[in-house]
Amino acid sequence: MLEFSDASYRFFPAEPSPFLIGLGRFVNRHLILPGGNHRIAELRLEGETEALRDARARGDRLVFVINHPSHSDPQVVTEIHRRLGLPCAFMAAYDVFLRSRFNAWCMQKMGNFSIDREAADRKAMAAAIATVTGGESHLNIFPEGNVYLTNDRVTPFLDGTAFIALKAQQAIEGVSVKIVPVSLKFTHLTTPREAITERLVQLGKDSGHLYAPGSTEDPLGAILGLGRHLVGTYLQRHGFLDEVAAGEASLHEMLRAFAESLVARLEETLGIAATTGAGLVDRIRKVRSTIHQMKTDPSGETHPEIDLLSERAILAFRVHGYLTPYLTEKPTIDRYDETAERIAEDYYSRAMPRTGPRRAIARIHPPIDAGHFLSEQGSLKKAVAPLTRAMEEAVQAGIDAINEGNDSPGAAPVPGLG
């Protein structure tokens, strides 16, 4: 969900309770995963599971890095660790802890701790490094930093995960810190035509766009038309454009030019120096981080238009999600459902219930030795970037491999909806 919290930050430390961790895993397995918010009917675990057990037996410290394609990821990863018999902890965005006192209490008792993902959170980094070096629990991190609802494509990893692993490796001698890439893939076990159509029809009604059930005769054209309408509404609301181009190709070109221009203006207003070679998503993250630090500054000194700037940064993030032809380049049922979910989530600003039962597939990759990168690069600073790339490439390769062998209904082309 592309929303951000600018509430005053408070660090929530882990307060693990073995009894509640066991109870939580039981509830997660039998109630939460198969429930309406996730509908995980099957979970397949494949790959280097024996290598993990061997690493655990040697006393290696493990950091799991996982792609973040959906809101079901923490629940699935929790079940993976239960099956592997491994204790684990999550470093989670602090706004998750702010949802309620009970939610924060549960998260902490499950052994998880908070992080302000848009600031230099020293307490969280210290807690993460201590978790790794201590070895009582293995650390789970989603390096993409957000849920982007594009399961087949990994968003560039942030470099904080590599820094944590390398810093932990420097802190302990005679023990290896291993990074374990995990590729997550969700695929439908049915063709959820009625549920998706119902969602899109309702979204059309709520947004003032005609999306009649008969339009599913051309499902791609219908969903792209709805997406264009909603993006156009966003832009008009913020006073940028009066209309959205009709053709899909020109739409992508127009949105990219708009996003680049919007981010450049935000950088200029906030006094952010341009970084050579930085991608658009990284530039947006830097803008958001700058705004977040201003809004949470205890001194209360902020830009006079900080709320407007914050809205425009979120708009840039949302527009970024529509810059690539994710659905049209490979129109599977899984991607069609993801696109419908992302459009609805952007409009309603909340996670959407699942449209049908799914299979979750987790591929475990061979552990990556953090110490090897330290010795090869000569310093922590030099090792961060290549280690981050190695993690990202491994996770993407795993997703690609899973897709090649995916025989579920979700892998079928969109015309199967008809």
C-alpha positions in Angstrom: 0.0 0.0 0.0 1.6 3.2 -1.1 0.8 5.3 2.0 3.2 6.6 4.5 3.1 7.6 8.1 4.4 10.9 9.4 3.3 10.3 13.0 5.9 11.0 15.7 8.3 8.1 15.7 8.7 5.8 18.7 10.9 2.7 18.7 9.2 -0.5 19.6 11.7 -3.1 20.8 11.3 -6.8 20.5 9.9 -8.5 23.6 9.8 -12.1 22.5 7.6 -14.6 24.4 8.3 -18.3 23.4 4.7 -19.3 24.4 3.1 -16.5 22.4 5.4 -17.1 19.4 4.3 -20.8 19.4 0.6 -19.8 19.7 1.0 -17.1 17.0 2.5 -19.6 14.6 -0.4 -22.0 15.3 -3.0 -19.3 14.7 -1.2 -18.1 11.6 -1.1 -21.6 10.1 -4.7 -22.6 10.8 -6.6 -19.3 10.8 -4.8 -16.4 9.3 -3.2 -17.9 6.1 -6.4 -19.6 4.9 -8.6 -16.6 6.0 -10.2 -14.1 3.6 -7.4 -11.5 3.8 -4.8 -14.0 2.4 -6.6 -17.2 1.1 -3.4 -19.3 1.0 -4.6 -22.8 0.2 -1.2 -24.2 -0.5 2.4 -23.3 0.4 5.3 -24.9 -1.5 8.8 -24.7 0.0 11.6 -25.5 -2.4 15.3 -24.9 -2.9 18.2 -25.0 -0.5 16.4 -26.1 2.7 19.2 -28.5 3.7 21.8 -25.8 3.2 19.9 -23.8 5.8 19.9 -26.6 8.3 23.6 -27.1 7.8 24.3 -23.4 8.3 22.2 -23.5 11.5 24.1 -26.5 12.7 27.4 -24.7 12.2 26.2 -21.7 14.1 26.0 -19.4 11.1 24.0 -16.2 11.6 21.2 -15.9 9.0 19.6 -12.9 7.4 16.6 -13.7 5.2 16.0 -11.2 2.3 12.6 -11.6 0.6 10.7 -9.8 -2.2 7.6 -8.0 -1.0 4.9 -8.6 -3.6 1.8 -8.7 -1.4 0.4 -8.0 2.1 0.5 -11.8 2.8 4.3 -12.0 2.8 5.0 -11.8 6.6 2.4 -14.5 7.3 3.8 -16.8 4.6 7.4 -16.2 5.8 6.3 -16.9 9.4 4.9 -20.3 8.2 8.1 -21.0 6.3 10.2 -20.6 9.4 7.8 -22.8 11.4 8.3 -25.5 8.8 12.1 -25.1 8.9 12.1 -25.1 12.7 14.0 -21.7 12.8 13.3 -18.9 15.2 12.9 -15.6 13.4 12.3 -11.9 13.8 10.9 -9.2 11.5 12.1 -5.6 11.2 8.7 -3.9 10.4 7.7 -0.4 9.5 6.7 1.5 12.7 3.3 2.5 11.3 2.3 -1.2 11.6 2.9 -0.9 15.4 0.8 2.3 15.6 -2.4 0.7 14.3 -3.4 -0.2 17.9 -1.8 -1.0 21.2 -2.9 -4.6 21.0 -1.3 -4.9 17.5 2.0 -3.4 18.8 1.9 -5.7 21.8 1.4 -8.8 19.6 4.2 -7.7 17.2 6.7 -7.2 20.1 5.8 -10.5 21.8 6.3 -12.3 18.5 9.9 -11.0 18.6 9.6 -8.2 16.1 10.8 -4.6 16.3 10.1 -1.4 14.5 12.0 0.7 12.0 11.4 4.2 10.6 12.1 3.2 7.0 12.4 6.8 5.9 15.0 8.1 8.3 18.3 7.1 9.8 16.9 4.9 12.5 19.9 4.1 14.7 17.9 2.2 17.3 16.4 -0.1 14.7 19.8 -0.7 13.0 21.4 -1.4 16.4 18.6 -3.9 17.2 18.9 -5.5 13.8 22.7 -6.0 14.1 22.3 -7.3 17.7 19.7 -9.8 16.5 22.1 -11.1 13.9 25.1 -11.3 16.1 23.2 -12.8 19.0 22.0 -15.7 16.9 18.9 -16.5 19.0 16.6 -15.5 16.1 17.2 -15.1 12.4 16.4 -11.8 10.9 13.8 -11.3 8.1 14.0 -8.2 5.9 12.0 -7.0 2.9 14.7 -4.9 1.1 12.2 -3.4 -1.4 10.8 -1.4 1.6 7.2 -1.4 0.4 4.5 -3.6 -1.2 4.4 -2.8 -4.9 1.9 -5.5 -6.1 4.1 -6.6 -9.0 5.0 -10.2 -8.0 6.9 -11.0 -11.2 9.2 -7.9 -11.0 11.5 -7.0 -8.1 11.7 -3.3 -7.3 15.3 -2.1 -6.6 16.5 -3.2 -3.2 17.5 -0.7 -0.6 21.0 -1.1 0.7 20.2 -1.2 4.4 20.0 -5.0 4.5 23.6 -5.4 3.1 24.8 -2.8 5.6 23.3 -4.7 8.5 24.7 -8.1 7.4 28.2 -6.6 6.8 28.2 -4.7 10.0 27.2 -7.8 11.9 30.0 -9.8 10.2 32.5 -7.2 11.3 31.3 -7.4 14.9 31.8 -11.2 15.3 34.9 -13.3 14.7 35.0 -16.9 13.8 31.3 -17.0 12.9 29.8 -16.5 9.4 26.9 -14.2 8.6 25.0 -15.6 5.7 22.4 -13.8 3.7 19.6 -16.1 2.4 17.6 -14.8 -0.6 14.0 -16.0 -0.8 11.8 -15.7 -3.8 8.1 -15.5 -3.1 5.5 -16.1 -5.8 1.7 -16.1 -5.4 -0.5 -17.7 -8.0 -4.2 -18.3 -8.3 -5.6 -21.8 -8.1 -8.8 -20.8 -9.8 -9.9 -18.2 -12.4 -11.5 -15.6 -10.1 -13.5 -13.9 -13.0 -16.6 -12.9 -11.0 -14.7 -11.6 -8.0 -12.4 -9.4 -10.1 -15.2 -8.2 -12.2 -17.2 -7.3 -9.2 -14.3 -5.4 -7.7 -13.8 -3.4 -10.9 -17.5 -2.6 -11.4 -17.7 -1.3 -7.8 -14.5 0.7 -8.3 -15.9 2.2 -11.5 -19.1 3.2 -9.7 -17.2 4.8 -6.8 -14.8 6.7 -9.1 -17.4 7.9 -11.6 -16.2 5.6 -14.5 -18.5 3.3 -16.5 -17.2 -0.3 -16.1 -20.0 -2.5 -17.1 -19.8 -6.3 -16.7 -20.0 -6.7 -20.5 -16.7 -4.9 -20.8 -14.9 -8.1 -19.7 -15.2 -9.2 -23.3 -12.1 -6.9 -23.6 -10.6 -7.3 -20.1 -7.3 -5.7 -20.9 -8.8 -2.6 -22.6 -11.4 -2.3 -19.8 -8.9 -2.4 -16.9 -6.5 0.0 -18.7 -9.3 2.4 -19.3 -10.2 2.3 -15.6 -6.6 2.9 -14.7 -6.3 5.8 -17.1 -9.5 7.3 -15.5 -8.1 7.0 -12.0 -4.7 8.4 -12.9 -6.3 11.2 -14.7 -8.4 12.0 -11.6 -5.3 12.0 -9.4 -3.5 14.4 -11.7 -6.6 16.7 -12.1 -7.1 16.8 -8.4 -3.5 18.0 -7.9 -3.9 20.7 -10.7 -1.5 19.2 -13.1 -3.4 17.9 -16.2 -6.8 18.3 -17.7 -6.9 15.0 -19.5 -5.0 11.8 -19.9 -3.8 10.5 -23.3 -6.1 7.8 -24.8 -3.4 5.4 -26.1 -1.6 3.1 -23.8 1.9 3.9 -25.3 1.4 7.6 -25.1 0.0 7.2 -21.6 3.2 5.6 -20.4 5.3 8.3 -22.1 3.1 11.0 -20.6 3.2 9.6 -17.1 7.0 9.1 -17.2 7.5 12.7 -18.3 5.1 13.9 -15.6 6.7 11.9 -12.8 10.2 13.0 -13.8 9.1 16.6 -13.9 7.2 16.3 -10.5 10.2 14.8 -8.8 12.6 17.3 -10.2 10.4 20.1 -8.9 10.2 18.5 -5.4 14.0 18.1 -5.4 14.4 21.7 -6.2 12.0 22.9 -3.6 13.5 20.8 -0.9 17.1 21.6 -1.9 18.0 18.0 -2.7 21.0 17.6 -4.9 20.6 15.4 -8.0 22.4 12.0 -7.7 24.0 10.9 -11.0 22.5 7.7 -12.3 19.8 7.5 -9.6 16.6 5.8 -10.7 13.2 7.5 -10.4 12.1 5.3 -7.5 15.3 6.0 -5.5 14.8 9.8 -6.1 11.2 9.5 -4.9 12.4 7.7 -1.8 14.9 10.4 -1.0 12.2 13.1 -1.4 9.9 11.2 0.9 12.7 10.7 3.5 13.5 14.4 3.4 9.8 15.3 3.9 9.4 12.7 6.6 12.4 14.0 8.6 11.0 17.6 8.4 7.5 16.5 9.5 8.9 14.5 12.5 11.5 17.0 13.5 11.1 17.7 17.3 12.0 21.4 16.7 8.8 21.8 14.7 10.6 23.6 11.8 9.1 22.5 8.5 8.6 23.9 5.0 5.5 26.1 4.9 3.9 23.8 2.2 5.0 20.5 3.8 1.6 18.9 3.6 1.3 19.7 -0.1 4.8 18.5 -0.8 4.0 15.3 1.0 0.8 14.7 -1.1 2.8 15.3 -4.3 5.5 12.8 -3.2 2.9 10.2 -2.6 1.4 11.0 -6.0 4.8 10.5 -7.6 5.0 7.1 -6.0 1.6 6.1 -7.2 2.2 7.3 -10.8 5.5 5.4 -10.8 3.5 2.2 -10.3 1.9 2.8 -13.7 5.0 3.6 -15.7 5.7 0.1 -17.1 3.3 -2.1 -19.2 3.4 -4.8 -16.5 0.1 -6.3 -17.5 0.3 -6.0 -21.3 3.8 -7.4 -21.6 2.5 -10.7 -20.1 -1.2 -10.7 -19.6 -1.7 -13.6 -17.1 -4.5 -14.0 -14.7 -2.2 -13.4 -11.8 -1.0 -10.1 -13.3 -4.5 -9.1 -14.1 -5.6 -9.7 -10.6 -2.6 -7.8 -9.2 -3.3 -4.8 -11.5 -7.0 -4.7 -10.3 -5.8 -4.9 -6.7 -3.3 -2.1 -7.2 -5.8 0.2 -8.8 -8.3 -0.5 -6.1 -5.7 -0.1 -3.3 -4.6 3.2 -4.8 -8.1 4.5 -4.9 -9.4 3.3 -1.5 -6.0 3.6 0.3 -6.4 0.2 2.0 -5.4 -3.4 1.5 -8.0 -5.3 -0.5 -9.4 -8.8 0.3 -8.4 -11.7 -1.9 -10.4 -12.7 -4.9 -9.7 -16.4 -4.8 -7.6 -19.2 -3.3 -3.9 -19.0 -4.0 -0.7 -21.1 -3.9 2.3 -19.5 -2.3 5.7 -20.7 -3.6 8.9 -19.9 -1.7 12.3 -20.7 -3.3 15.2 -20.7 -0.9 18.6 -19.8 -2.5 22.1 -20.8 -1.5 23.3 -18.6 1.3 25.5 -15.7 0.4 28.6 -15.2 2.6 28.8 -11.6 3.8 32.4 -12.1 4.9 33.4 -13.0 1.3 32.2 -9.6 0.1 34.1 -7.8 2.9 37.3 -9.5 2.0 36.8 -9.2 -1.8 35.9 -5.5 -1.7 38.3 -4.5 1.1 35.8 -2.4 3.1 32.2 -2.3 4.3 31.4 0.8 2.2 32.6 -0.8 -1.0 30.9 -4.1 -0.3 27.3 -2.7 0.2 26.5 -2.1 -3.5 27.7 -5.4 -5.0 26.1 -7.4 -2.1 22.8 -5.6 -2.6 22.9 -6.4 -6.4 23.7 -10.1 -5.7 20.7 -10.4 -3.4 18.4 -8.7 -5.8 19.6 -10.7 -8.8 19.1 -14.0 -6.9 15.6 -13.2 -5.8 14.6 -12.1 -9.4 16.2 -15.2 -10.9 14.1 -17.3 -8.5 10.9 -15.7 -9.4 11.7 -16.2 -13.1 12.4 -19.8 -12.5 9.2 -20.4 -10.6 7.2 -18.7 -13.4 8.7 -21.0 -16.0 7.3 -24.0 -14.2 4.1 -22.5 -13.0 1.2 -24.7 -14.1 -1.5 -23.1 -12.0 -4.6 -21.4 -13.5 -3.2 -18.1 -12.5 -0.4 -18.5 -15.1 -2.9 -18.8 -17.9 -3.4 -15.8 -20.3 -6.2 -13.3 -19.5 -8.5 -14.6 -22.2 -9.1 -17.5 -19.9 -11.4 -15.1 -18.0 -13.8 -15.1 -20.8 
